[in-house]
Amino acid sequence: MQYTCSVAMGPIDQLLEIARTAEEVGFDSIALPDSLFYMEKQSADYPYTPDGSRMWNEDTPWVDPLIAAGAMGAVTSTLRFYTNVMKLGSRNPLLLARQVGSVANLTGDRFGFGVGIGWAPEEFEWCGVPYAKRGKRVDEMIEVIKLVLGGGMVEFHGEFYDFDRLQMSPAPSAPVPFYVGGHTDVALKRAARVGDGWTSAMMTGEQLAETIGTINALRAEYGRVDQPFEFQAVCIDKFGVDGHRELAEAGVTDNIVIPWVFDGLGFDAPIEQKKDSLKRFADTYIHSGWQDR
């Protein structure tokens, strides 16, 4: 099982030092969250909290995850980065293809594209995109972005996007993996059908095991069960070596963690405390050899 450090909701001036330290102590990846803006009034419930409220406020810091990946990639050499997840529905696929391809090239193919739809109608409407038919539109967006990133002269004529022959150069030297987020039935089907992995929001170990089983059954239906596939998990109730072992046995391939939160620190803890948490976590889990036992 791999280990990824999430940098959600932390000060952006800490990102480069977190990346350097995470690589130094042995983390595999950094997970980069996405939020466009904070609307004062929300017209829809946030889907990943019991009461629909947001876990952040108007002053919570965010940075564009693609820009962050490029910056953090410049100060590291082996660490990978992926969006967790970028909300596609309010964006343009050709612009995203240009950005994703740039990050993949600048990081030496150390970038994975975690994608979702987006939950807030305001993010769609205020960016000039209708909220209606968002799922079908995102399906088409994924198809467009993959097509363009594949290189060469391409064209596309779909329901939502239509363009004649074009080429973006240079194409990434290796395919950019797409990790599909979401807990709904349609999201799980999307992950099984077109994804190189699935990424969760906060779930229990039992929920993760059930969802992994569902996705694997769907992958078999789509004839994709023999293809490589990642299960990236944010688990809220499996801790300690035994808990991590249970997650691995359930099929989790990538455990997304925030070590300083586990140590009782806040998202805005000082950078030296966060570095200590990264090192302590790595000693306990990454270098302890529990996976070899």
ZIMOVEN-V856542 format. One record per helix or strand of 3 or more residues. SS is the DSSP state (h for helix, s for strand). FROM is the first residue (numbers start at 1). TO is the last residue. If there is no record, write none. Layout:
ss->SS from->FROM to->TO
ss->SS from->FROM to->TO
//
This chain:
ss->s from->2 to->6
ss->h from->12 to->25
ss->s from->29 to->32
ss->h from->65 to->74
ss->s from->80 to->83
ss->h from->93 to->106
ss->s from->111 to->116
ss->h from->121 to->125
ss->h from->134 to->149
ss->s from->154 to->157
ss->s from->162 to->166
ss->s from->178 to->181
ss->h from->185 to->194
ss->s from->197 to->203
ss->h from->205 to->221
ss->s from->230 to->235
ss->h from->240 to->250
ss->s from->254 to->257
ss->h from->259 to->262
ss->h from->271 to->286
ss->h from->290 to->292
//
